[in-house]
Amino acid sequence: MFKQVEEVSDFLADRRNIGIRPGLERVYFLLNSLGRPEKQLKAIHVAGTNGKGSTIAYIENMLVQSGWTVGTFTSPSILGLQGEIRIGNKPIDSKKIVDTMNLIFPYISTLDEQHNPPSEFEIKVVAAIYILAQETQISIIETGMGGTEDATNCIDPLVAIITSIGRDHQRFLGDTIAQIASHKAGIIKQGIPVILGRVPGEAEEIILAEAASCRSSVFRYGHDFAVNNKAVSEIKEDFEFVAGNLSLPCAITMKGNHQVDNAALALMAVEYLKEKFPFTWKQALKGLLHTTIAGRFEKVYEQPTVILDAAHNPEGIESFLETVKQYYPNQVKHLVFAAFKDKELTDMLPPLLGTFDRVYMTTFSHERAARLDQLKGMAMPGSAEIVSDWHSLVKSELKEPEGKVVFVTGSLHFIELVRKFFVNRG
């Protein structure tokens, strides 16, 4: 029996060697053992290569600001286990996690004894669904990877959102955009509407075909809804959201054109749900404006300015660089980069090496972290400095406070470590 949430975290961490296990049989076994809580869950299901977390946060804040009890499941979270399950915009209470895990544990043990152990992610999904089904009026569930065989695909949502399609997790989802799109389209259910972000043409064809076979309506960004009149200032990005006869002046404080795109998807989602979950746009837009997420172009230090961004695949790096150039076109820019070894490093690194005045490549403590020799082999001689200890590197960058901006990116896990460094520094 678990007594402290730290014991739960340790238990889940010990199961990481089980790895990623596509398929839903273990999830359904656990849910059936708990009385099928997924059937009571009113949820929005969100898939996509990039933009899921921001889209979810925008929806969450708009509905919370409108008075609804909203839950979210996003994993991993830069705030740790309790940040992965949120209710009312706050991390879940540790006692609730402990109590839920004690309830699930006997059924986990049954699967273990059958040599069919559930993974860390599968257990988190089941715990989240059990808690959110009881505690919320509506929840927003993020896929872990893909869609078709993802552990979260056990729910029947009110609406599905596919934010983007790009190259990530190719080992499991396939090497082509078409293969990846096919997996993402797996969250489309019979008669459930789909909100679709900007995706490549071949991906759109696959998603539209799947929606047609499920008789699901599709709201396409740039076709059925759009943004106009974008304007950027130091403190916010203004734009007009248009959907049918609806036209709204909107603003967000998260930076980058990609965040405007994410906000548009969120606005379309709440507009669609307005009959079931009534709200006023005045309140909803207030929630939209004040949405922020740790690790999304987040300023964590002044003098020098230090910005953390969780870009971790080629498309994410492209959006990150666009935002860097938009907000810091003339400043001296330094980059600290670390990533997982199984990411598309050959596509991620060249654009970075050509953008910053100084680039540091480093590593961090994780079994999937790219080694220094791997990173060194991908960089042209003289284009980057290889540094073994990121702690010392960051400290040395802070000793020169004037006239530069330091960016840290490459991996959500690395960003989490660096962010803790600054939080503890105070």
ZISUL-V634005 format. One line per field, one symbol per residue. phi: phi as a letter, one per 40 degrees, with the letter a starting at -180 (. if undefined). psi: psi as a letter, one per 20 degrees, with the letter a starting at -180 (. if undefined). Layout:
# ZISUL-V634005
phi->???
psi->???
This chain:
# ZISUL-V634005
phi->.cbbccccdcccccccccgcbchbccccccccccgfccccccabbbbicbgcccdccccdccccccgccbbbbbacbccgdcccbbbggbdcccccccccccccddcccccdccfbcccdccccccccccccccbbcabbbcccagadbccccccbccabbbcabacafcdbbhcbdcccccccccccbdgccbbbccbddcccdcccccccccfbcbbccgbcaabbfcabbcbabcabcbagccbbcbabbcchccccccccccccccccccccbcabcdcccccddccbbcgbfccbabfccbbbacdaadcccccdcccdcccbcbccbbbbbaaccccccccccdccccbbcabbbabacaccccccccccccbcdgcabcbcbcdccccccccbccgabbbbahacccddccccdccccg
psi->pqhqhhhggggghijhihapnqqighghggghhjjlhhhipoqppprqgqiggggggggghghghjjqopqqopprqijaghihpqpkjqqqphhhgggghhhhghhghghghjklpqrgggggggggggghhhirhqqpppqgpcggjqhikiqnrhqqpogrpaoqkhhhiriqhggghgghiiiprojpqpppaoqqghggggghgggghjlpqpoppigiqrqrlpppahirpqrpppocipopprqqiqqqhhhggghggghhghghjhhhmqrqhggghggghjpqppjnlpoiqqmrpppppjpjrghghghghghghghlhiqppqpppqrqijrmhhhhgghghjhqhpppparrnqhipprhhgghiiqqpiiqppphohghggghhiiniqkrppqprhphgghgghghghghh.
